[in-house]
């Protein structure tokens, strides 16, 4: 048995690169992250794991919990939720915050509350949802924390459904980006609401506060935020063609600065990075002879599609090395690892992709093995 190693320099392979947080880009945001939606690669980070006051961006978790309840069949868009005095007093116009202008005792459809949260950023709408889903806002906050843990948000803690200031209400920009990715992936049928530019309820029309919806092609979500402590913040998503980027910027000093910095970061991301699919699922990379097998050969394949986010300026600096043992000995089970592809940047290994058997190969009986041994003795190993 010998080890065969091949250097792959085809166009598809040489394009592989790995995104790095670029020091060449700067932002005035105190915290920022730019993520590729498909690969989860971070294109830019700045204090991205720091737990910050998220202001109304935390309403993304309120919406995630609500949409989960709808998906599970526990809540319907047509259900009517009742507005309590607390929801009216704490989240209504008298509170001075963002509001849907709901009235005490009013019955409001869930679909309207969802739009009131996402488009109008209504604090009253959030409290109505919390009380009707969980019995109280406190219980709903506990539900938010349980959900955050479940989906892997490691730097998040919620004390309310609105994002109104509380010393223990915190989440990292990284977790907000991950949460946005979950929303887009898990609730595609409801995601178009995030890009709706205006909504009228109780005769009052309000516009979506997301600045990118009005200035950047492909922008379709997600949520702004602002308090004195948090500054001006935004969790946003932009899709161009098949490519989507998600960003979070926080701690900006004005609405204008939020608009400029969020647009600049997105524009930079699309201009400097690209996604390349250079291996597809079950792509055959080699065919290897089999000793004592019911089949004479077995194909080695890539088990999953390999999509990578690359920095365009580095795309020609990468190569790949394919290595595997030949021949291999039966029995072989489908999916057995029989080789690997190493992605190289110079002499540095950047990633290792397994090569696996495409199908089962059973071991033959004694007579067949004897004949195989005789052939090897006479003719040698097959390459």
Secondary structure, DSSP 4 states (H G I P E B T S, - for coil): -EEEEEEE--HHHHT-------TT---S-SEEEEEETTT--EEEEESTTSEE--GGGGHHHHHHHHHHHHHTTSS-TT-EEEPPHHHHHHHSGGGTS------TT-EEEHHHHHHHHHTT--HHHHHHHHHHHHSSHHHHHHHHHHHHHHTT-SSEE-S-SS----TT-EEEHHHHHHHHHHHHHH-HHHHGGGG--EEEETTEEEE---THHHHSTTEEEEEEEEETTTEEEEEEEEEETTEEEEEEEEEESSHHHHHHHHHHHHHHHHHHEEEEEEE-TT-EEEEEEEETBSSSEEEEEESS-EEEEEEGGGGGGEEEEEEEEESEES-B-TT-EEEEEEEEETTEEEEEEEEEESS-BPBP-HHHHHHHHHHHHHH----
